[in-house]
Amino acid sequence: MEILSWARPSFCADSNNCPEVAITPDAVYLRSSLHPSSIAQLTTDEWRDLVAGIRNGEFDV
């Protein structure tokens, strides 16, 4: 796997329990800062659908 540049939300800057994302031209990678070796790989379409679902409240409990 290529070297990935991970980013986390600004509100998590000082926390150790945050989602992290790395975006490449071909895929989007997600991981938790608590388990950085467990990485999910999404296509750009899957990423777009996930972000749209979050924005639309589809995952609100």
C-alpha positions in Angstrom: 0.0 0.0 0.0 1.2 3.5 -0.8 2.1 6.0 2.0 -1.1 7.7 2.9 -1.6 11.2 4.3 -4.2 11.0 7.1 -6.4 13.8 8.1 -8.9 14.2 11.0 -11.6 16.6 11.7 -10.4 19.9 13.3 -12.6 19.4 16.4 -10.6 16.2 17.1 -7.2 17.7 16.9 -6.3 16.9 20.5 -8.3 13.7 21.0 -7.2 10.1 20.6 -10.6 8.8 19.5 -11.2 10.3 16.0 -12.0 9.2 12.5 -9.2 9.7 10.0 -9.4 9.8 6.3 -6.9 9.6 3.5 -7.9 10.4 -0.1 -6.1 9.2 -3.2 -7.1 9.6 -6.9 -8.4 6.0 -6.9 -9.8 5.4 -3.3 -10.7 6.8 0.0 -9.4 5.1 3.2 -10.9 5.4 6.6 -9.7 4.4 10.0 -10.1 5.1 13.7 -7.2 6.8 15.6 -7.8 4.1 18.2 -7.2 1.3 15.7 -4.9 2.8 13.0 -4.0 -0.6 11.5 -7.7 -1.4 10.7 -8.3 0.5 7.5 -11.5 0.5 5.4 -11.1 1.2 1.6 -13.9 2.8 -0.3 -14.4 3.7 -3.9 -14.9 7.4 -4.6 -18.6 6.6 -5.3 -19.0 4.8 -2.0 -17.3 7.8 -0.2 -19.6 10.2 -1.9 -22.7 8.1 -0.9 -21.4 7.8 2.7 -20.9 11.6 3.0 -24.3 12.3 1.5 -25.9 9.9 4.0 -24.2 11.5 6.9 -25.3 15.0 5.7 -28.8 13.7 5.2 -29.0 12.3 8.8 -29.3 8.7 7.6 -27.1 7.5 10.5 -28.6 9.7 13.3 -29.7 7.6 16.2 
